[in-house]
Amino acid sequence: NFTEDNRTQGIMEKSQWDLKRIRLQRRQFSRLDDFVRVYQKMHEALLLEYGDTERCRKK
């Protein structure tokens, strides 16, 4: 499905961007669970921000 492929590609690109953003914070994670916790917080915040933007566009 072409639409699903585009959605998957977008999610993958966003994940790469998130990883770069985390690296740019100059934090060093000695434990994987610390990295995952920070990544999840940032990911959730970006999804909320995206949802707000979409709602504003529909108005």
WOSUL-V814500 format. One record per pair of residues at least 4 apart in sequence whose C-alpha atoms are under 8 Angstrom apart, sorted by the first residue. I is the first residue (numbers start at 1). GAP is how many residues later the second one is. D is the distance in whole Angstrom. If there is no record, write none. Layout:
i: (I | I)
gap: (GAP | GAP)
d: (D | D)
//
This chain:
i: (1 | 2 | 3 | 4 | 5 | 6 | 7 | 8 | 9 | 10 | 11 | 12 | 13 | 14 | 15 | 16 | 17 | 18 | 18 | 18 | 18 | 19 | 19 | 20 | 21 | 22 | 22 | 22 | 23 | 29 | 29 | 30 | 31 | 32 | 33 | 34 | 35 | 36 | 37 | 38 | 39 | 40 | 41 | 42 | 43 | 44 | 45 | 46 | 47 | 48 | 49 | 50 | 51 | 52 | 53 | 54 | 55)
gap: (4 | 4 | 4 | 4 | 4 | 4 | 4 | 4 | 4 | 4 | 4 | 4 | 4 | 4 | 4 | 4 | 4 | 4 | 21 | 24 | 25 | 4 | 20 | 4 | 4 | 4 | 5 | 17 | 4 | 5 | 6 | 4 | 4 | 4 | 4 | 4 | 4 | 4 | 4 | 4 | 4 | 4 | 4 | 4 | 4 | 4 | 4 | 4 | 4 | 4 | 4 | 4 | 4 | 4 | 4 | 4 | 4)
d: (6 | 6 | 6 | 6 | 6 | 6 | 6 | 6 | 6 | 6 | 6 | 6 | 6 | 6 | 6 | 6 | 6 | 6 | 7 | 8 | 7 | 6 | 8 | 6 | 7 | 8 | 7 | 7 | 7 | 6 | 6 | 8 | 7 | 6 | 6 | 6 | 6 | 6 | 6 | 6 | 6 | 6 | 6 | 6 | 6 | 6 | 6 | 6 | 6 | 6 | 6 | 6 | 6 | 6 | 6 | 6 | 7)
//
